[in-house]
Amino acid sequence: MALTVGVVALGGLLFGFDTGVISGALLFLKEDFHLTSFQEGAVISSLLLGAAAGALWSGGPADRWGRRRTLIVIAATFTLGLLLATLATGFWTLVAARVILGLAVGSASSLVPLYLAEVAPPRLRGRLITVNQILLTAGILVSYLINLWFAEDANWRAMFGAGLIPSVLMLVGLFFVPESPVWLERRRRGGVTAPVEDSGSHRTLRGMLAEPVVRRALLIGVTIGAVQQFAGINTIIYYAPSIMQRAGLPATNSIMYSVAIGVANLLMTVAAIPLVDRAGRKPLLVLSLVGMAAALVPLGCALNGAFGGASHAVSLVSMGLYVSAFAVGIGPVFWILAAEVFPPDVRAKGVALCVLVNWSANFVVGQLFLPAADLFGEAGVFWFFAAVCGAALVFVVRTVPETKNRSFDEIQRELGEGATRQL
C-alpha cells in the first residue's frame, strides 16, 4: 500500500511543481524571450486551459482503460511537457509545453485522488487522499526552492528540467502498482474480456443530472471546487514574486517570500492529515473559510499602504495565515469530497466535472487578477476574495454533509435523503 500511494501521489507532486515553477521562471524567461504582459499571462494561463481539458478528458479513459493505464499515459505526458519546456526556443514553444503540462496536471488532479479513494479503506480514505495534497504542496515548495537555487544564474531551463526526476519515477513506478479494486470489480461484473461497458461508462451529462443524488453531489463538488479558486489562492501561488518585485524587491528576495509561503502551505497540509478523519471534513471547511476571510481583510489593508512601513511585513504574515487556513481545510477537503460524494458508476466523470470547474475558475482568476488589480486596486480584489469566503461559509453550513469514516453506500444514502428533502 505504501509503494502504491507513494508512486501514484507523485502525480500530486508534479501537479504542484508545474503550477509553482512558473512563478520564478517567468521572472527570467520573459527577458530572454522579450515577452509582453499579454504573453506573460498566456504562458501562465495556457497550463490552466490544458488542465481544464485534461480534467474533462480523464473520466472516459479512466472508465474504459482502467485507472492505472490512464495514470501511465498521464506520467508520460508530464515527461514530454517538461522536456519541451526545458528545451523551449521561443514563446510558442513554451506555450505548447505549458498546454501539454496542463493536460497532465488536469488529468492527474482528477484521477490521483479518485484512485486513492478507491484503494483506501473508509477509515483511512481522508488521510490517503490528503497525502496527494501534501505532495501537491510539497511540489509547490520544491519548485520555489529550485527557483531560488537557480535564480542567481537566471537558469529557468534548469528550473523546468528538475521536474523530470519525479515524472520519470512516476512513469516507471506505475508499472508496479495494482489496478483499482473498484474498477476491477466493475469489469468483473461486465465480463472478463470486455472493457468496462456498464451504464456509468456511457452516461451522458443529462442522464447524470436526472438523478437527484448525482445533482446534489455535483452541486457540492462544483461549488467547493469553484470557491477553492475564487477565494484567491492561486493569485498568491502564481503572482506573489511578481507582486513583491513590483513593490521594489529584487527577484531573489521576491522568491524568498514565496518560499516562506510554501513552507506554511506544506506544514499546515501535513497538520490536516489526522484532522480530516478526526475532526471531519465539514468542520475543517468552516475553520478554513473563516481563517481565510480573516487574513484577507488585513492583507487588503496592507496592500493599500494602511500600515505604512510595516505593510510588507503585514502582507507576508497575512499571506502566511491565509495559505495556512487554506491548506488545513478547503485545500485538501475539496479533493476528498469530490472523490467521495458520487455513486461508483459515475464517480470518474463526476470528479472530472468538478475538477474541470476548478481549473476553469483557476484560469479565470489567473487571467483576470492583474487587470482587476489595475482597475480596482489589489486591496479591492483581495476584499472580494474575502466576500467569496463569507458566502461559501453559508453554503457549507447549509449544504455539505459530513463524510468522515463512512462507506460510499452510507454517503449515497445521506445525499439521497438530502435530495428528497429539497424536492
Salt bridges, closest charged atoms under 4 A:
ASP63 OD1 - ARG67 NH1 3.07
ASP63 OD1 - ARG186 NH1 3.08
GLU118 OE2 - ARG67 NH2 2.84
GLU118 OE2 - ARG347 NH1 3.65
GLU185 OE2 - ARG188 NH2 2.61
GLU197 OE1 - HIS202 NE2 2.73
ASP198 OD1 - ARG186 NH2 2.60
GLU211 OE2 - ARG203 NH1 2.38
ASP277 OD2 - ARG127 NE 3.66
ASP277 OD1 - ARG281 NH1 2.79
GLU340 OE2 - ARG125 NE 2.99
GLU340 OE2 - ARG281 NH2 2.50
ASP345 OD2 - ARG203 NH2 2.28
GLU414 OE1 - ARG406 NH1 2.18
